[in-house]
Each structure stands twice: as C-alpha cells, then as structure tokens.
Amino acid sequence: ADSIVIAGKVTGAAKAYGKLEMVSGSSIGGNVETSLLRIDDKVHFQGKVKMLEQIHDVDVFSVSPSDYKKMVAGNVEIEIEEDY
C-alpha cells in the first residue's frame, strides 16, 4: 500500500511505501516496513521496523535520464527549477 493508518488491533506484517501511522489506542503485533513512520502516544507495538528508502516524487521529464537514475539510486539529490 502507499499509505496505512492503523486505528485498531492489527496482527501481522504491514508494508507502506509512503507513510505508516499508528493512532493512539491501537495495538500492533507484527513487523512494519515504511518510508515514513508516525507513532502516537499510547500505542502498543510489538515488532520490528524496517525503514524503506523514500523515492522522490519528481517529474521525469524535468531531469535528464542519468540524473534521474542517480536520484532513484540514492546517489544524488537534484534541485528542480519550475517555470510558472
């Protein structure tokens, strides 16, 4: 899934490529994988967290193919100028 919000009881693994949020009062038993993680107060969580690399949201037509490949590989950050 792109984003997951847990607001109850969950048993098992969860993977969110975007963000995963655990809401106050929820109970999670299992491992999670995500790029962004938010855990509120009063959450019962038992498991492991694996942080995924966040892929930058970019207009592929605004950068060269070689720069885009480097950015996705995590080797470089590219500043994009937008014309309005």
C-alpha positions, -999 to 999 in steps of 0.1 A, spaced: 0 0 0 11 36 -4 -1 48 30 -15 29 60 -33 43 91 -38 18 119 -65 27 143 -74 -6 160 -59 -40 165 -36 -55 138 -17 -88 139 7 -94 111 31 -76 89 23 -42 72 42 -25 43 36 10 32 58 26 5 47 61 16 38 65 53 25 44 81 7 59 111 -2 42 143 -30 61 160 -33 64 198 -50 34 214 -41 10 186 -23 -23 191 1 -37 165 17 -71 167 40 -76 137 68 -61 117 63 -30 96 82 -16 66 77 20 55 94 52 43 78 75 69 66 64 103 44 81 129 36 65 163 12 84 185 13 82 223 -5 52 240 2 28 211 11 -9 219 36 -20 192 55 -53 193 76 -59 163 104 -46 142 106 -16 119 124 -15 86 128 19 71 125 19 33 143 45 11 119 72 0 117 76 -37 115 113 -46 84 124 -64 97 141 -95 86 149 -130 107 125 -151 106 150 -180 123 178 -160 156 159 -154 180 140 -176 177 102 -176 212 99 -160 203 123 -132 170 105 -125 188 72 -123 213 86 -98 185 101 -77 165 69 -76 197 50 -66 202 75 -38 235 88 -51 225 124 -56 198 150 -49 187 172 -77 172 206 -74 145 212 -100 136 246 -112 99 250 -122 87 277 -145 52 291 -138 
